[in-house]
Amino acid sequence: MSIAGILANPASGKDIRRLVAHGSVFDNQEKVRMTRRLILGMERGGVERIVYMPDAYGVVERALSAISPAIPVTPLETPMRNTQQDTTTAAEIMETLGVACMVVLGGDGTSRAACKGTVNVPILPLSTGTNNVFPFMGEATIAGLAAGVTASGKLPIEQCCVQVCMFDILRNQEVIDIALVDAAVYDDVFMASRAVWRLDKVPQLFLTRCRADSIGLSAIGGQLRSIRPEEPRGLALELGEPADASVTAAIAPGMFATVGVRGVKEMLPDEIHPIHTAPGMIAVDGEREVDIHRGDAMAIRLNTAGPKVVDVRRVMDLSRKRGLFVR
């Protein structure tokens, strides 16, 4: 039986960046409507069962109140802590159940939490967050259709997905966390909010991808290099003064920053890039998550064995070429 999964984060798109920047609020009713279209698309794509992560708001349950899919849509048996760990645990369970594609509704942080649970299950990240560098911004109906085709096995997985790079966060040579897009060293131990605003306190910035039209911290590197997510290289920046260059970038919706760049170095797979700040913190994918204690040997390593990301456009184009929806 082909199985697809849904992980919808009711907290995404509502953080403090809505107050200090100018981002839109992504309300839960819109997530419910998106999930409704997602389920209908998955069913039409050929999947035989859908499992989902339960949440306090009941995103999927509310979505099901207005539709009657012919396939079972059932919750996972997992405790709800109302933290990121819920997403990580749900992704782990989905792998054990044989889920062939999981759709994640959220931003960069939600996608990262899912990938901490598994990078073996193909992921289709659908954007409902703040800084959406990793997730796909598009219509949920088509995303559901692509996820259904992928999960049903109508197309080879290797043709549906692109394997992207990620970062391993190392403490004393052991992996303690991951980052999908960026890892920023923060020269402070005080945390008023999880988001990073004070770039004068960021001496090092590591990026798995760079695009000039991106948003968030990766936009800084995007003004210097262009690196696709699947390329086996990353970018390490040293920030501060005196600087060799001054870069202006959109670090949040409606918010720009100008930062001095003292050094630029390309990162190759499995290279160890030491972190020179202690004590401090590391922000991964835009949120300060990892503490740096005095005496810790912290480092960043580029890992090419990151998640397999469903390419919606490629899946739909292959579906057309194979005539999957033509009789």
SULUR-V332607 format. One record per helix or strand. SS is the DSSP state (helix for helix, strand for strand). FROM is the first residue (numbers start at 1). TO is the last residue. Records with the same first field share a line. If there is no record, write none. Layout:
# SULUR-V332607
SS = FROM-TO ; FROM-TO
This chain:
# SULUR-V332607
strand = 3-8 ; 49-52 ; 72-75 ; 101-106 ; 123-127 ; 136-136 ; 161-163 ; 166-171 ; 174-179 ; 182-186 ; 195-195 ; 204-207 ; 210-210 ; 227-227 ; 233-239 ; 245-252 ; 255-268 ; 272-274 ; 280-284 ; 287-292 ; 298-303 ; 308-310
helix = 17-20 ; 28-45 ; 59-64 ; 84-97 ; 108-117 ; 140-152 ; 157-160 ; 199-201 ; 218-222 ; 312-322
